[in-house]
């Protein structure tokens, strides 16, 4: 295979005033970014030019694809019903071998692996549907299978592997040999420039040394994709991805980590002591490891909001049944406004969450190489945060019975609703695969990209003044035409005609709010200049507005597809329209709150208080 180091694109951001650690981290992240210009709906919303044609009409799953998915989900549900006891898995901290064998038998370890390599070859949409089912049942199983397929060996192999690598390893993964992904270290979370694990070339092998922390599936895995530094004089922080087999000499499991939730998570500390890795096991090219890691996470990230959707649907079911049966002050608690408001918000956000998952999954099914980094990141951020709120409200609605374990409830004759277990298992979702804070920075960087391409050279102190002057003139010409357009009050145009009449006003509102977001973001750049990247809280408010607009758009389009494609009766249509109108109201509330926070700019004061601490 070709192991030549590939040329990296130059960063758009001026790093001349940064310290060495900041500069190394940013240059690595910039070099690993997808260099394609992001043209999706989400990017357009941040730039004030949303293209709703990329969303409407909402993509439909073909009959054949849905039939294949239904057949697999039926088999998966049967295995879960017969062999999976999530409360026992939680209590014992182990997933039974018989359950793992049954999952392997039905192909659950190779859902997206192509048939020619022994997998099921199912679509991303059907994979997401499976993640929803698993998320509603057992967080441990959802984590095991998603870590194996979404960020473990299968996904990077499919994206970056040579034909020889695919033929060797994908059949093993499809048969049930568990895989893992090793990036995090003691001092390395979202800052890979601090990585200590290193691989040095020695003839036809690399010698791998180092240690990885929190390697999900690591204590069960036969195959691990390991990120390691492969320094050269001109690139001391170069990183490469390696396919490593845990049976090789020098690979040692130091410790199995234990957590507040996900008690059966096979997560551990993996040590590598002079492990000899053949050069043919370099994945994606020497020096391209961070690219492999970030692309794998970008593509696989939609799995987590899919699992969050299943969890939210389960919570909504538990809460609704309890609110109907539990009586206080002479009537069911569902008839008390405080509980009714919680249920309504849960239902609206759950529908929107599923809408995003289905839209992004359909984009991947349409084009396996589709650039969904921004859409998937928004889905992960919004889905994990809203599902946690839904989980918290479920605990509140159930009261003491939510805090009580399922085993205890069962022992005294009540329905063993596992709210306590689900609560513990779900908190990690805002940390897994990119914490909410990192997701906001990632999304902000992508949202700023068009502006950086236009004007970054003008403020880059490392460039000659003539280059900077030309860049400034070019940017001034563009914004002289672009900025005034962002004040015009027109709506979504012809695109709204594809929606039910009662939903069209909401799409107009999204278009107008998109232009407000774009002009406010531009003004923040103009006022702060290069210092904007340090105002992470401020950037987070912009991200929250853009995320809400994207999710709102997906929910409207999904609702339209259900109205037109499912033969829904008038009463059902009326209920769905009511749900969407309500979702529009609460989304406007959240957007208004984010805009208010932009004006308040309390982040400057919070910074001062934190430094005092």
ZIDA-V523165 format. One record per backbone hydrogen bond with DSSP energy under -0.5 kcal/mol. CO is the residue of the C=O (numbers start at 1). NH is the residue of the N-H. If there is no record, write none. Layout:
BEGIN
co->[CO | CO]
nh->[NH | NH]
END
This chain:
BEGIN
co->[1 | 13 | 15 | 19 | 20 | 21 | 22 | 23 | 24 | 25 | 26 | 27 | 28 | 29 | 30 | 33 | 37 | 40 | 41 | 42 | 43 | 44 | 44 | 45 | 50 | 51 | 52 | 52 | 62 | 63 | 64 | 65 | 66 | 67 | 68 | 69 | 70 | 71 | 72 | 73 | 74 | 75 | 76 | 77 | 78 | 79 | 79 | 80 | 83 | 84 | 85 | 85 | 86 | 87 | 88 | 89 | 89 | 94 | 96 | 97 | 98 | 99 | 100 | 101 | 102 | 103 | 104 | 107 | 110 | 110 | 111 | 113 | 114 | 114 | 115 | 123 | 124 | 125 | 126 | 127 | 128 | 129 | 130 | 131 | 132 | 133 | 134 | 134 | 138 | 139 | 140 | 141 | 142 | 143 | 144 | 145 | 146 | 146 | 147 | 148 | 152 | 153 | 154 | 155 | 156 | 156 | 157 | 160 | 162 | 163 | 164 | 165 | 166 | 166 | 169 | 170 | 171 | 172 | 172 | 173 | 176 | 178 | 178 | 180 | 181 | 182 | 184 | 185 | 187 | 188 | 191 | 192 | 197 | 198 | 200 | 202 | 204 | 205 | 206 | 206 | 207 | 208 | 209 | 210 | 212 | 214 | 215 | 215 | 216 | 217 | 217 | 222 | 223 | 224 | 224 | 225 | 226 | 228 | 229 | 235 | 235 | 238 | 239 | 240 | 241 | 242 | 242 | 244 | 245 | 248 | 250 | 250 | 252 | 252 | 255 | 255 | 262 | 265 | 266 | 266 | 267 | 268 | 268 | 269 | 269 | 270 | 271 | 271 | 272 | 272 | 275 | 275 | 276 | 277 | 278 | 279 | 281 | 282 | 283 | 285 | 286 | 288 | 289 | 290 | 291 | 292 | 293 | 294 | 295 | 296 | 297 | 299 | 300 | 301 | 301 | 302 | 303 | 304 | 305 | 306 | 307 | 308 | 309 | 310 | 311 | 312 | 313 | 314 | 315 | 316 | 317 | 318 | 319 | 320 | 321 | 322 | 323 | 326 | 328 | 331 | 332 | 333 | 336 | 336 | 337 | 338 | 339 | 340 | 341 | 342 | 343 | 344 | 345 | 346 | 347 | 348 | 349 | 350 | 351 | 352 | 353 | 354 | 355 | 356 | 357 | 358 | 359 | 360 | 361 | 362 | 363 | 367 | 370 | 372 | 373 | 374 | 375 | 376 | 377 | 378 | 379 | 380 | 381 | 382 | 383 | 384 | 385 | 386 | 387 | 388 | 389 | 390 | 391 | 392 | 393 | 394 | 395 | 398 | 399 | 399 | 400 | 404 | 405 | 406 | 407 | 408 | 409 | 410 | 415 | 417 | 418 | 419 | 420 | 421 | 422 | 423 | 426 | 427 | 428 | 428 | 430 | 431 | 435 | 436 | 437 | 438 | 439 | 440 | 441 | 442 | 443 | 444 | 445 | 448 | 449 | 450 | 451 | 452 | 455 | 455 | 456 | 457 | 459 | 460 | 464 | 465 | 466 | 467 | 468 | 469 | 470 | 471 | 472 | 473 | 474 | 475 | 476 | 477 | 478 | 478 | 479 | 481 | 482 | 483 | 484 | 485 | 492 | 493 | 494 | 495 | 496 | 500 | 500 | 501 | 503 | 504 | 505 | 506 | 507 | 508 | 509 | 510 | 511 | 512 | 513 | 514 | 515 | 516 | 517 | 518 | 519 | 520 | 521 | 522 | 523 | 524 | 525 | 528 | 529 | 530 | 531 | 531 | 532 | 534 | 535 | 536 | 537 | 538 | 538 | 539 | 540 | 541 | 542 | 543 | 544 | 545 | 546 | 547 | 548 | 549 | 550 | 551 | 552 | 553 | 554 | 555 | 556 | 557 | 558 | 559 | 560 | 561 | 562 | 562 | 569 | 570 | 571 | 572 | 573 | 574 | 575 | 576 | 577 | 578 | 579 | 580 | 581 | 582 | 583 | 584 | 585 | 586 | 587 | 588 | 589 | 590 | 591 | 592 | 593 | 594 | 595 | 596 | 597 | 601 | 602 | 603 | 604 | 605 | 606 | 607 | 608 | 609]
nh->[3 | 15 | 18 | 23 | 24 | 25 | 26 | 27 | 28 | 29 | 30 | 31 | 32 | 33 | 33 | 35 | 39 | 44 | 45 | 46 | 47 | 48 | 49 | 48 | 52 | 54 | 55 | 56 | 66 | 67 | 68 | 69 | 70 | 71 | 72 | 73 | 74 | 75 | 76 | 77 | 78 | 79 | 80 | 81 | 82 | 83 | 84 | 84 | 85 | 86 | 88 | 89 | 90 | 91 | 92 | 93 | 94 | 96 | 100 | 101 | 102 | 103 | 104 | 105 | 106 | 108 | 107 | 110 | 120 | 121 | 122 | 121 | 117 | 119 | 118 | 127 | 128 | 129 | 130 | 131 | 132 | 133 | 134 | 135 | 136 | 137 | 137 | 138 | 142 | 143 | 144 | 145 | 146 | 147 | 148 | 149 | 150 | 151 | 152 | 154 | 156 | 157 | 158 | 159 | 160 | 161 | 161 | 284 | 166 | 167 | 168 | 169 | 170 | 171 | 173 | 174 | 175 | 176 | 177 | 176 | 178 | 222 | 223 | 225 | 183 | 227 | 213 | 188 | 189 | 185 | 194 | 195 | 229 | 209 | 207 | 205 | 279 | 202 | 208 | 277 | 200 | 275 | 198 | 272 | 270 | 216 | 218 | 268 | 181 | 220 | 221 | 246 | 180 | 226 | 244 | 182 | 242 | 240 | 199 | 232 | 238 | 230 | 289 | 228 | 283 | 226 | 244 | 224 | 248 | 251 | 252 | 273 | 254 | 271 | 257 | 269 | 265 | 267 | 217 | 219 | 257 | 215 | 270 | 254 | 255 | 212 | 252 | 273 | 210 | 274 | 208 | 277 | 278 | 206 | 281 | 282 | 243 | 284 | 241 | 288 | 6 | 292 | 293 | 294 | 295 | 296 | 297 | 298 | 299 | 300 | 301 | 302 | 303 | 304 | 305 | 306 | 307 | 308 | 309 | 310 | 311 | 312 | 313 | 314 | 315 | 316 | 317 | 318 | 319 | 320 | 321 | 322 | 323 | 324 | 325 | 326 | 334 | 333 | 331 | 328 | 335 | 336 | 339 | 340 | 341 | 342 | 343 | 344 | 345 | 346 | 347 | 348 | 349 | 350 | 351 | 352 | 353 | 354 | 355 | 356 | 357 | 358 | 359 | 360 | 361 | 362 | 363 | 364 | 365 | 366 | 367 | 370 | 372 | 376 | 377 | 378 | 379 | 380 | 381 | 382 | 383 | 384 | 385 | 386 | 387 | 388 | 389 | 390 | 391 | 392 | 393 | 394 | 395 | 396 | 397 | 398 | 399 | 401 | 402 | 403 | 404 | 420 | 409 | 410 | 411 | 412 | 414 | 413 | 417 | 419 | 422 | 423 | 424 | 425 | 426 | 427 | 429 | 430 | 431 | 432 | 436 | 434 | 439 | 440 | 441 | 442 | 443 | 444 | 445 | 446 | 447 | 448 | 449 | 452 | 453 | 454 | 455 | 456 | 458 | 459 | 459 | 460 | 461 | 463 | 468 | 469 | 470 | 471 | 472 | 473 | 474 | 475 | 476 | 477 | 478 | 479 | 480 | 481 | 481 | 482 | 483 | 485 | 486 | 486 | 487 | 488 | 495 | 496 | 497 | 498 | 499 | 503 | 504 | 504 | 507 | 508 | 509 | 510 | 511 | 512 | 513 | 514 | 515 | 516 | 517 | 518 | 519 | 520 | 521 | 522 | 523 | 524 | 525 | 526 | 527 | 528 | 529 | 531 | 532 | 533 | 534 | 535 | 535 | 536 | 539 | 540 | 541 | 541 | 542 | 543 | 544 | 545 | 546 | 547 | 548 | 549 | 550 | 551 | 552 | 553 | 554 | 555 | 556 | 557 | 558 | 559 | 560 | 561 | 562 | 563 | 564 | 565 | 566 | 568 | 573 | 574 | 575 | 576 | 577 | 578 | 579 | 580 | 581 | 582 | 583 | 584 | 585 | 586 | 587 | 588 | 589 | 590 | 591 | 592 | 593 | 594 | 595 | 596 | 597 | 598 | 599 | 600 | 601 | 604 | 606 | 607 | 608 | 609 | 610 | 611 | 612 | 613]
END
